[in-house]
Amino acid sequence: MANWGALGSIVLPNVGGWVNGVYFAGQIRKGEEKSWYDNLNKAPWNPPKWVFGPAWTVLYSGMGYASYLVWEECDGFTEDAVLPLSLYGGQLLLNWAWTPIFFGLKDFKLAFIEISVLSGAAVATTVAFSKVNKTAGLLLLPYLAWLGYATSLSWYIWRNNPSGAREIKDEKAQ
């Protein structure tokens, strides 16, 4: 028998990732042609583009299930659940906002600031989840590790690309 609450909690965070992925896919892939993203000066530790989709799917699923554990432990959105689940919702919105800032606005400084704030919100969420359900807190640890990694990538791109990031064109590919 399916646990629809658990399934919904896992799918929900992925939806924002999928929507961002579909909407901004053209910014990353242009068939044989290089995109502006391909022309960025990226960190030597930057992974191949194909890594991001599977990594985020696993991370979103883990954080979604963690939120379900908190929901269950607190018997729904009760007084005990307000803080941890509100923190979760806030950090999830921040998470989804990074992609439009980076790929839509091409504002690398703002993207770095935003992911730094997101990281703080994710730490607060992890602490709050841990106080309710230890497993829920542990499920967020890979997410925190990835955010540290992603923050370093965002910082590198901001520091090593033109300050007029919005003006990046595909000129290098030509």
DAQUIWO-V296360 format. One record per residue. N is the residue number from 1. PSI is psi as a letter, one per 40 degrees, with the letter a starting at -180 (999 if undefined). BURIAL is + if it has 16 or more other ideal C-beta (glycine too) atoms within 10 Angstrom, else -. Layout:
n=N psi=PSI burial=BURIAL
n=N psi=PSI burial=BURIAL
//
This chain:
n=1 psi=h burial=-
n=2 psi=i burial=-
n=3 psi=g burial=-
n=4 psi=d burial=-
n=5 psi=d burial=-
n=6 psi=d burial=+
n=7 psi=d burial=-
n=8 psi=d burial=-
n=9 psi=d burial=+
n=10 psi=d burial=+
n=11 psi=d burial=-
n=12 psi=d burial=+
n=13 psi=d burial=+
n=14 psi=d burial=+
n=15 psi=d burial=-
n=16 psi=d burial=+
n=17 psi=d burial=+
n=18 psi=d burial=-
n=19 psi=d burial=-
n=20 psi=d burial=+
n=21 psi=d burial=+
n=22 psi=d burial=-
n=23 psi=d burial=-
n=24 psi=e burial=+
n=25 psi=d burial=-
n=26 psi=d burial=-
n=27 psi=d burial=-
n=28 psi=d burial=-
n=29 psi=h burial=-
n=30 psi=f burial=-
n=31 psi=b burial=-
n=32 psi=d burial=-
n=33 psi=i burial=-
n=34 psi=i burial=-
n=35 psi=i burial=+
n=36 psi=d burial=+
n=37 psi=d burial=+
n=38 psi=d burial=-
n=39 psi=e burial=-
n=40 psi=i burial=+
n=41 psi=h burial=-
n=42 psi=i burial=-
n=43 psi=i burial=+
n=44 psi=d burial=-
n=45 psi=e burial=-
n=46 psi=h burial=-
n=47 psi=i burial=-
n=48 psi=i burial=-
n=49 psi=d burial=-
n=50 psi=e burial=-
n=51 psi=d burial=-
n=52 psi=d burial=-
n=53 psi=d burial=-
n=54 psi=d burial=-
n=55 psi=d burial=-
n=56 psi=d burial=+
n=57 psi=d burial=+
n=58 psi=d burial=-
n=59 psi=d burial=+
n=60 psi=d burial=+
n=61 psi=d burial=+
n=62 psi=d burial=+
n=63 psi=d burial=+
n=64 psi=d burial=+
n=65 psi=d burial=+
n=66 psi=d burial=+
n=67 psi=d burial=+
n=68 psi=d burial=+
n=69 psi=d burial=+
n=70 psi=d burial=+
n=71 psi=d burial=+
n=72 psi=d burial=+
n=73 psi=d burial=+
n=74 psi=e burial=+
n=75 psi=f burial=-
n=76 psi=a burial=-
n=77 psi=g burial=-
n=78 psi=a burial=-
n=79 psi=d burial=-
n=80 psi=d burial=-
n=81 psi=e burial=+
n=82 psi=d burial=-
n=83 psi=d burial=-
n=84 psi=d burial=+
n=85 psi=d burial=+
n=86 psi=d burial=-
n=87 psi=d burial=+
n=88 psi=d burial=+
n=89 psi=d burial=-
n=90 psi=d burial=+
n=91 psi=d burial=+
n=92 psi=d burial=+
n=93 psi=d burial=-
n=94 psi=d burial=+
n=95 psi=d burial=+
n=96 psi=d burial=+
n=97 psi=d burial=+
n=98 psi=d burial=+
n=99 psi=d burial=+
n=100 psi=d burial=-
n=101 psi=d burial=+
n=102 psi=d burial=+
n=103 psi=d burial=+
n=104 psi=d burial=-
n=105 psi=d burial=-
n=106 psi=f burial=+
n=107 psi=g burial=+
n=108 psi=d burial=+
n=109 psi=d burial=-
n=110 psi=d burial=-
n=111 psi=d burial=+
n=112 psi=d burial=+
n=113 psi=d burial=-
n=114 psi=d burial=+
n=115 psi=d burial=+
n=116 psi=d burial=-
n=117 psi=d burial=-
n=118 psi=d burial=+
n=119 psi=d burial=+
n=120 psi=d burial=-
n=121 psi=d burial=+
n=122 psi=d burial=+
n=123 psi=d burial=-
n=124 psi=d burial=+
n=125 psi=d burial=+
n=126 psi=d burial=+
n=127 psi=d burial=-
n=128 psi=d burial=+
n=129 psi=d burial=+
n=130 psi=d burial=+
n=131 psi=d burial=-
n=132 psi=d burial=+
n=133 psi=h burial=+
n=134 psi=d burial=-
n=135 psi=d burial=-
n=136 psi=d burial=+
n=137 psi=d burial=+
n=138 psi=d burial=-
n=139 psi=d burial=+
n=140 psi=e burial=+
n=141 psi=d burial=-
n=142 psi=d burial=-
n=143 psi=d burial=+
n=144 psi=d burial=-
n=145 psi=d burial=-
n=146 psi=d burial=+
n=147 psi=d burial=+
n=148 psi=d burial=-
n=149 psi=d burial=-
n=150 psi=d burial=+
n=151 psi=d burial=-
n=152 psi=d burial=-
n=153 psi=d burial=+
n=154 psi=d burial=+
n=155 psi=d burial=+
n=156 psi=d burial=+
n=157 psi=d burial=+
n=158 psi=d burial=+
n=159 psi=d burial=-
n=160 psi=f burial=-
n=161 psi=i burial=+
n=162 psi=i burial=-
n=163 psi=d burial=-
n=164 psi=f burial=-
n=165 psi=d burial=+
n=166 psi=e burial=-
n=167 psi=e burial=-
n=168 psi=h burial=+
n=169 psi=i burial=-
n=170 psi=f burial=-
n=171 psi=d burial=-
n=172 psi=d burial=-
n=173 psi=e burial=-
n=174 psi=999 burial=-
//
